Amino acid sequence: MEIIKLEPAFEDERGSIWDFLSDDTIHHSGYLISKKDSVRGKHFHKQQKQYTLILKGIMEISIKNLQIPKSSLEKYVLHPFEMILIPPFHYHSLVSIEDSECLIFTSKSRANKGYEEDTFRINDIDSFSLD
C-alpha cells in the first residue's frame, strides 16, 4: 500500500485548489466522522476499490490482502491530506487515534443495496481465510 500525500494543484493569495482523484471512475463519495478510539470497517469488498482521504485528525488503517494466503496485516497512520487506496479483496479497518473526519470515494455505487451486496464483514481477521 502507498499513502498518497496530497498537495495543492494551485495556490495563490486567494487560497488553494486541491485535486483528489483524476482518471478514475467514482460512483460514490461519503463523509465519515469518527470519535477518538472508534473502530470502523472490519470488512472487505469483492468488487469495489476505496480511497480514504483524511481531512481532520489521525487514523490508523489496517489492511490485509486476502488473496495472498498468510499475508500480514499492515498498519498505516494517516494524517490530514493523506489518502490511501484500498483495492478489492483487501480487509480494512480504521481506528481514530483522535476525533477524525475523512472522505471515502468508491468505484461501486452504494445506492439501494450496493454497499451491503459487496461488503463482507470479518470479526477476527487473524483466523479468517477466503478458502
N, C-alpha and C positions, 0 to 999 in steps of 0.2 A: 504494500500500500504506500501511497505517496500523499503527504499533506501538501496541499496547494496553498501557498501564501499569496493572497490577493493584494494587488497594488492598484492605485487609481489608473484608469485608462487615460484620464485627462484631469489636470488640476490647474487652477489659476486663482486669482484673488477672490473670485465668487464662490469657490468651493471645489468639489471634485465629482467626477463621474466614475462609477465602478461597474465593470462588466463582469458578471458572474459566470455565465456559460455562453459559449459560441459553438456552432457546428454540432449541436446535439439536439435530439428531439425530446422535449419535456412535455409530459401530459398532465403533470400535477405539480403544484407548488404549495407548500404549507409552512406555517409559522408555529414553532414549538417553544413553549415557555416551561421551564423546569426549575423547581425549587432545589436548593442545595441538598445533596445526598439522594436526590431522586434517581431511580433507575428506570430507563426506558428501553424499548426494543425487546431484546432476548428472543430474536426470531431471525428468519431468513426469507428470501423471496426466490422463487424459481425463475421468474421472468424479468422482473424489473431491476434496473440499476438505480441507485440512490446517491445523490450528492447531499452531503450535510455541511452547511456553512454556518459557522459560529458567528453571531453578531455581538453577543454580550456574554461575559462570564467565561468560565473554563469548563470544558467537558472532557472526560476520558472515554474514548471509543475503543471497545474491544471487538476484534474481528477475527474470524477463523474461516479459512477456505474449506468448505465441507466436501469439495470434490477431490481433495488430496487426503487420503487416509492418514491418520495420525499427525495432521498438520498442527502447528502450535497456535495457541490463542495469542494474538498480537495486540498490544495496547498502545494507543496513541493519545497524547494530550493535545487538545486543540484550543487555541486562543482566538480572540476576535479577528475576523477576516482571514481565518484559515478554513480550508474546505477539504473534505475527503470524499473520494468516490468509493462506494460500496457496490461491487459487482453482484450479479445473481449468484446464488448458492454460497454466499458468504454470511455466516452468522454475524449479527452485530447487536451490541448493547451499548447504551450511552449512560454514563453516570455524571451527574452535575457536581463538579467539585465546588462550585459556588452557584448562586442563582444565575441561570443562563437562559439565553434566547438564541434560537437558530432558525435558519430557513432550510427546508427539505425540498429537494427537487427530484422527481422520479420520472422514469421513462414509461410508466404504465399509469393509466388513469385510476384514480381511487373513487371515481363516481360509482354510484349504486353499490355493488358488492365487489368492485375491482380490488380494493385493498384486502378484504378478507379472503378472496379467492386465491391470492398469491402471497399470503402471509402464513408462515409455518412456525409456530411458537416452540421454543425449546426451554424447558425448565432447568435441565442440568447439561450444560454444554460438554462437561468432562466425560460423560458417558454416552453422548449422542453420536450416532453414525447414520449415514444415508442408506446403508445396506439394509 
